[in-house]
Amino acid sequence: MTSAIGVVELRSISKGYETADRMLKTSPVEVHHMKPICPGKFLIIMSGDTADVQAAMETAKAESGEFRISDFELHGVHPDIVNGLKRRQSSQPVDALGIVETSTVSSGIFALNEALKQCDIHVKKMNLGMAIGGKFLAVFTGSVSDVEQGMKVFVSSMDQKRIIHYTVLRSPSEEIQQHFR
């Protein structure tokens, strides 16, 4: 069972691969993302037991040095985060959708985890920086009141300067619902 995730964003692709290699040689973590993201950044996202993720993150921080843009560890991670990293989405019916876009992947994952823990919402989609300028996009569902509360928690859990835009779609059109099934 996964109890923690670690996220590292770097501003060098080659340094990203070097950092990931050293990190993987020190700790038995599962890597979900280890690839370039837009614009010329590199993203590493791993999960595992808390001690293993902590050791991997210590190595990643030491190795990445001045190339590190941001990093964080998240302990007691909500299962929907790990499922989203594995591209498994909720099969919950869509009553309402919360859609939020942030300027960094790490801040978005952190805020989404807080919202998932405090509200009865489910992840429909997570885009981790690819083809969207290195930003984070989360789509979650639930009842209208749960999605509205989840959005409040998400927005209050992060630096407002990092939020690009957010919205709650109450009773989204059938085409929008189909898009997120």
C-alpha positions as CSV (number, residue, x, y, z in Angstrom):
1,M,0.0,0.0,0.0
2,T,1.3,3.4,-0.9
3,S,1.5,5.8,2.0
4,A,3.5,8.7,0.4
5,I,4.4,10.4,-2.8
6,G,7.3,12.6,-3.8
7,V,7.3,15.2,-6.5
8,V,10.4,17.0,-8.0
9,E,10.3,19.5,-10.8
10,L,13.5,20.5,-12.4
11,R,14.4,23.1,-15.1
12,S,16.8,20.8,-16.9
13,I,15.8,17.6,-18.7
14,S,19.3,16.0,-18.7
15,K,19.7,16.8,-15.0
16,G,16.2,15.3,-14.4
17,Y,17.2,12.0,-15.8
18,E,20.5,12.1,-13.8
19,T,18.6,12.9,-10.6
20,A,16.0,10.1,-11.3
21,D,18.8,7.6,-11.9
22,R,20.5,8.4,-8.6
23,M,17.2,8.5,-6.7
24,L,16.1,5.0,-8.1
25,K,19.5,3.5,-7.1
26,T,19.0,4.5,-3.5
27,S,15.3,3.7,-2.8
28,P,12.7,1.1,-3.9
29,V,10.0,3.6,-5.0
30,E,7.5,3.3,-7.8
31,V,8.0,6.0,-10.4
32,H,4.8,7.2,-12.0
33,H,6.3,10.1,-14.1
34,M,9.8,10.6,-15.2
35,K,9.8,12.7,-18.3
36,P,10.1,16.2,-19.8
37,I,7.1,18.5,-19.4
38,C,6.5,21.9,-21.0
39,P,8.3,24.3,-21.2
40,G,11.6,22.4,-21.0
41,K,11.1,21.2,-17.4
42,F,11.4,17.7,-16.1
43,L,9.0,16.0,-13.7
44,I,9.6,13.1,-11.4
45,I,6.7,11.7,-9.3
46,M,7.2,8.6,-7.2
47,S,5.2,6.7,-4.5
48,G,6.0,4.1,-1.9
49,D,6.4,3.7,1.8
50,T,7.1,6.9,3.7
51,A,10.7,6.0,4.6
52,D,11.5,5.0,1.0
53,V,10.0,8.2,-0.5
54,Q,11.8,10.3,2.1
55,A,15.2,8.6,1.2
56,A,14.5,9.1,-2.5
57,M,13.6,12.7,-2.0
58,E,16.7,13.4,0.0
59,T,18.8,12.0,-2.9
60,A,16.8,13.9,-5.5
61,K,17.2,17.2,-3.6
62,A,20.9,16.7,-3.2
63,E,21.4,15.6,-6.8
64,S,19.2,18.3,-8.5
65,G,20.8,21.2,-6.7
66,E,20.2,24.6,-8.4
67,F,18.2,22.9,-11.1
68,R,15.3,22.1,-8.7
69,I,12.3,24.3,-9.3
70,S,10.0,22.8,-6.6
71,D,9.6,19.6,-4.6
72,F,7.5,18.1,-1.9
73,E,6.6,15.0,-0.1
74,L,3.0,14.1,0.7
75,H,2.4,11.5,3.5
76,G,-0.9,9.8,4.0
77,V,-1.7,10.4,0.4
78,H,-5.3,9.9,-0.7
79,P,-5.7,6.8,-2.9
80,D,-7.3,8.8,-5.7
81,I,-4.0,10.7,-6.2
82,V,-2.1,7.5,-6.8
83,N,-4.9,6.1,-9.0
84,G,-4.8,9.4,-11.0
85,L,-1.0,9.0,-11.4
86,K,-1.7,5.6,-12.8
87,R,-4.3,7.1,-15.1
88,R,-7.1,5.3,-13.4
89,Q,-10.1,7.5,-13.1
90,S,-13.3,7.4,-11.0
91,S,-16.3,5.6,-12.4
92,Q,-18.6,7.8,-10.2
93,P,-21.5,9.4,-12.1
94,V,-21.0,13.0,-13.0
95,D,-23.4,15.3,-11.2
96,A,-21.0,18.2,-11.1
97,L,-17.4,18.8,-12.2
98,G,-14.7,20.9,-10.6
99,I,-12.0,21.9,-13.0
100,V,-8.9,23.7,-11.8
101,E,-5.7,24.8,-13.4
102,T,-2.5,25.7,-11.5
103,S,0.9,27.0,-12.7
104,T,2.9,24.2,-11.1
105,V,2.2,20.4,-10.9
106,S,3.4,20.1,-7.3
107,S,1.2,22.8,-5.9
108,G,-1.8,21.3,-7.7
109,I,-1.2,17.8,-6.4
110,F,-0.9,19.1,-2.9
111,A,-4.1,21.1,-3.0
112,L,-6.0,18.2,-4.7
113,N,-4.9,15.8,-2.0
114,E,-6.3,18.2,0.7
115,A,-9.6,18.5,-1.1
116,L,-9.9,14.7,-1.5
117,K,-9.3,14.1,2.1
118,Q,-11.8,16.7,3.3
119,C,-14.6,16.3,0.8
120,D,-16.6,13.5,-0.9
121,I,-15.1,14.1,-4.4
122,H,-13.4,11.8,-6.9
123,V,-10.7,12.4,-9.5
124,K,-11.8,12.2,-13.1
125,K,-8.6,13.5,-14.7
126,M,-5.1,14.8,-13.8
127,N,-2.9,16.4,-16.4
128,L,0.6,16.7,-15.1
129,G,2.2,19.4,-17.3
130,M,2.3,17.7,-20.7
131,A,1.1,19.8,-23.6
132,I,-0.3,22.5,-21.3
133,G,2.8,24.6,-20.6
134,G,4.0,22.7,-17.5
135,K,0.7,23.5,-15.7
136,F,-1.5,21.1,-13.6
137,L,-5.1,20.4,-14.5
138,A,-7.4,18.5,-12.2
139,V,-11.0,17.5,-12.9
140,F,-13.1,16.0,-10.0
141,T,-16.7,15.0,-9.6
142,G,-19.3,14.5,-6.9
143,S,-22.5,16.1,-5.8
144,V,-22.8,19.8,-6.5
145,S,-22.3,20.7,-2.9
146,D,-19.3,18.3,-2.5
147,V,-17.7,19.7,-5.6
148,E,-18.2,23.3,-4.5
149,Q,-16.8,22.5,-1.1
150,G,-13.9,20.6,-2.7
151,M,-13.1,23.6,-4.8
152,K,-13.1,25.9,-1.8
153,V,-10.7,23.5,0.0
154,F,-8.5,23.2,-3.1
155,V,-8.3,27.0,-3.6
156,S,-7.6,27.7,0.1
157,S,-4.8,25.1,0.2
158,M,-2.4,26.9,-2.1
159,D,-0.8,30.2,-2.9
160,Q,-3.4,32.2,-4.9
161,K,-0.7,33.3,-7.4
162,R,-0.3,29.7,-8.5
163,I,-4.0,29.4,-9.5
164,I,-4.7,30.1,-13.1
165,H,-8.4,29.5,-13.2
166,Y,-11.1,27.3,-11.6
167,T,-14.7,26.5,-12.1
168,V,-17.5,24.3,-11.0
169,L,-19.8,23.0,-13.7
170,R,-23.2,22.1,-12.2
171,S,-25.1,19.6,-14.3
172,P,-22.5,19.6,-17.2
173,S,-23.7,19.0,-20.7
174,E,-23.8,15.4,-22.0
175,E,-20.9,16.1,-24.3
176,I,-18.8,17.4,-21.4
177,Q,-19.7,14.3,-19.3
178,Q,-18.8,12.0,-22.1
179,H,-15.4,13.8,-22.4
180,F,-14.6,12.8,-18.8
181,R,-15.8,9.2,-18.8
